[in-house]
């Protein structure tokens, strides 16, 4: 399997991301991970709106496995790392991590499927090439 470089983005934890105790609420991590995947796509030159308009293609999360290791807290600056772990015909597996400095807070493996018209669709060759060069 090919080893891909990670895309990294930083997110500040705000009050709205936390529960009553100032710890990041578990569902807030889903938003952080989604932002990381979106920014990864932008970094390799893929705009989801353009892809949908040109190819009628969209990405949907098919499966997600998350391991919460340590909590993030209000005002923390966390880094969301995203890398493609495997590129398949109509889907890809993305490996994601959230860190606070060197401290690993969360790992996630996300299976993302390509769909068009509500049905699975093969990734276009040009798009597969972008993932391969990431």
Buried (B, 14 or more C-beta within 10 A) or exposed (E): EEEBEBBBBEBEBEEEBBEEEBBBBEEBBBEBBBBBBBBBBEEBEBEBEEBEEEBEBBBEBEEBEBEBEEBBBBEBEBBBBBBBBBBEEEBBBBBBBBBBEEEBBBBBBBBBBBBBEEEEBBBBEEBBEBBEEB
